[in-house]
Amino acid sequence: MAEVSREERERADGPHPETHVVLDAKGLRAMAHPVRVQLVGLLRAYGPSTATRLAERLGLGSGVTSYHLRQLGAAGFVEEDTDRGNARERWWRAVHQGTWLTDKSLADREPEAMTAYRRSVVDAHAQRARLTLDALEVMPRPWRDNLNLSDWSLRLTPEEAASLGEELRAVVNRYRRDTPEAGSGAPEGAERVVLITHILPEVDAAAESAGETP
């Protein structure tokens, strides 16, 4: 099992002011776009980059990524990396390594932005899965054998669903977190692995249950 320091466990258990951002209404509106969610994710995972390089990864024009990077910069999610930039090319870096949504009332105050943000996150997750599947045939056999696409149907109360989420986070927190700088300290054979979890109440099933008579 990957060794995880106490500091890493503490940071994984909740937002840490030095490395994480907690979404407020302004931040939520700024991130309510699929391109911005993906840009922030790429900068956090791979380190500083330019609008042109990011555009190539996303299959977009550099003008589009430049615009969204400026919007993210104005909202405090990214900043210009002046150590790398020059007169011809601007480099950008992520300001934080994680985003937390702890204010449950934001969904009531900013319903459109919340829906757009959540859809953007889901789209980014789906894009990651598609990119992996597209490259699967050229991956080393051990990684192909350990690809996992699973789903389970459970019958839970909202409280049980919350408990499940906490237990899943506790399991993940036992493993080594990835950052652009983490590669130098990882053991041989360690590669970036993305773990995505969704706890999704089924709308039709919930409506059926609500309509049942005793």
Secondary structure as UniProt FT lines:
FT   HELIX           6..13
FT   TURN            17..19
FT   STRAND          20..22
FT   HELIX           25..30
FT   HELIX           34..46
FT   STRAND          49..50
FT   HELIX           51..58
FT   HELIX           62..75
FT   STRAND          78..80
FT   TURN            82..84
FT   STRAND          91..94
FT   STRAND          98..100
FT   TURN            104..105
FT   HELIX           106..109
FT   HELIX           111..135
FT   HELIX           136..138
FT   HELIX           141..145
FT   HELIX           158..172
FT   TURN            173..174
FT   TURN            180..181
FT   HELIX           182..185
FT   TURN            188..189
FT   HELIX           203..210
//
